Amino acid sequence: MDTDTLCNKFLGSILGTAIGDSVGAGFEGLQGFTEDQVHAVAERRKVLRYTDDTHMMIGVAESLIAKSGFDGEHMANRFIYNYNWEPFRGYGPGPPRIFAAIQEGESWDRASEKLYLGGSYGNGAAMRIAPVGLLYYDNPQKLKEVAYQSSHVTHAHILGKEGAALQAYAVALATTLDPTSSFDREAFLRKLGDFVVNDTYKEKLQTMEDLWNESDKIKIAAELGNGVEAFNSVPAAIFSFLTHPNSFEEAVVYAISLGGDTDTIGAMAGAISGAYLGMDSIPAEWLAKLENRLYIEPLATELWQIKTE
């Protein structure tokens, strides 16, 4: 693809993460609301404020740009700096404890192993992973390696790291595809299935094939999940994109309407859809209201410049 198209996709994924996060933030933990209600709330809000999902995604992008690739110590310190600057973004209990341990002298790649038995398998690594999927979109092996390493800063459990890698690969696949051509949902899903090695995620991907025509969102959430665990949110985000590949707005609103961890599922769906359709697919009125857009947008451009140099 030409470089301008690729840049538009980088912008779409980075901004798409922030938009999905900020639109979904007002519904976190809720169930039983409609897509019309999501639209109405997004329309009423004067500013679309993001949460720790976007805040940590910014840290990933900043570190990848500063080091022209992955540097674990640098990325961990970037997370810590951003958290100390804006601790009000809605962080869960785990990351601040990990950050404190690192500041007290623990190694960046050991701190997360000591927080929970076996490490965390939450979706905190997957929600921020879009910059990794973009920078390594054409190198799946390197993508998986960096996804695992960057996840390990806060999420040491295999299910947390595999979920982040799957989300990153979904972003990467979407980046490679031409949205003006027919979208092959089955081929996309098959490639995801070939990429993951963990049976939990393979089973979730296989389950999607039985849900294409399902209208009951309660059943979909029960089958794919809508919780804070990576294996109960990454599949829901991917499914939202796969069932609405031609509309960023529809994919994100649908993802949020599944309820539960709405900001994270919305962020991940927005990252994939934006990588496929590009920034131009994001509603202009949403972009105009996005908090700190003038800082977030150049990060995508700088990441693209590193990739195309």
C-alpha positions, 0 to 999 in steps of 0.5 A: 500500500502507499505510505499515505494510506498506511499513515491513515491506518496508523492514525485510525488505530491510535485515535480509534483506541482513544475514541473507543475508550472514551465513548465506552467509559461512561458505561463501564460495569453496566448491562442492558443498555442499547446502541442508541443510548451509546450514541446519545451519550456520546453526542451529549458529552462536550469532551470525550475523556479517556481512561487508563486504557488510552493513557497506557497506550500513549506510554507504549507509543511514546516508548516505541518512538523514543527507542525506535522499538521495544526497550522494557526498562524505558517503557516501564519508566514511561508508564510510571512517569505518566501514572505519577503525572495523571494518577486519576485516569482510573487505574486498577489496583495492580499497576500502581503497586507494580510501579511502586515496586520498580521505583523501589528497585525491583527489575521491570521484568520481575515486578509483575511476577510478584504481585499475583500468583502466576501473574495477572491475566487481566486485559490491561496489556491488551488494551494498550497494545495497538502501537505494537500491532502497528509498528510490527504489522508486517512481522508476526513473529516480532510482533508476538515477541514484543507483545509478550515483552511489553505485556510482562511489565504489568501482566506476567500470566500467559493468558494476559500476554497471549491476549495482548498478542492476539489483539496486536495481531488483529490490529496488524492484520487489519492494517494489511487489508484494503477496505475498498476490497471485499472483507473475508471474515472467515479468512481473518478469523482463520489467521487469528486462530493460526496465530494463537497457541493457547487453547482458551483463545482458540476456543473463543475464536471457534465459538465466534463462527456459531454467533455470526447471526446471533442477535442476543447480546446477553448470549454473545457476552456469555459466550465470548465474555465482557469482563476484565480478563483478557480472554473475556474481552479481547474476543468480544472486541474482535467479534465486534469488528468482524461483525461490523467491518465496514463502519468504525462507529458501528463496530465501536458502539456494538462493542460498548453495547455488550456491557461489562468492561466497556471502555476496554472492549471499545478501545480494542474494537476501535484499534482494530477497526481504525487500523482497517478503515483508517482515521477518515472512518472515525466520526468527525464530531467524536474526533473534535471532542477527543481529549488531548487529540493534538498530542495523541495524533502526532504519536501515530504519525511519528510511529508511522515515520519510524516504520517507513524510514 
